Amino acid sequence: MVHNVTVGKADLPGTLQASQKKLDELIEQH
């Protein structure tokens, strides 16, 4: 996840949405 934050500095809102969506999916899987 750290690399996503570093790369997503230019597009922070989109990165946050994508990361949150991935986190939600992972939580649902578990």
N, C-alpha and C positions, 0 to 999 in steps of 0.2 A: 504493500500500500504506500510505502514511503516514496517509491519511485514515481507513483502516480501524482503525489502531491508536488514533487519537484518539477515534473514535466508540465503540470497543469497550472503553473503560476499565471500564465498568460490567459487562461480560460478557466478561472477559478470557479465561477458559478456552475458551469457545465461539468467540471470535474467533480465538484461536490455532489451534484445530482447523480452522476454516474456511480460514484463511490457509495453513496447512500443506497442507491438501488441495488448494487451488488451486495452490500451488507444485508439489506432486507431479504434478498434471495437466499443468502447463506444462512440467515437465521431461520427462515422458513424450512430450509432443507433439514436443519437440525431440530 
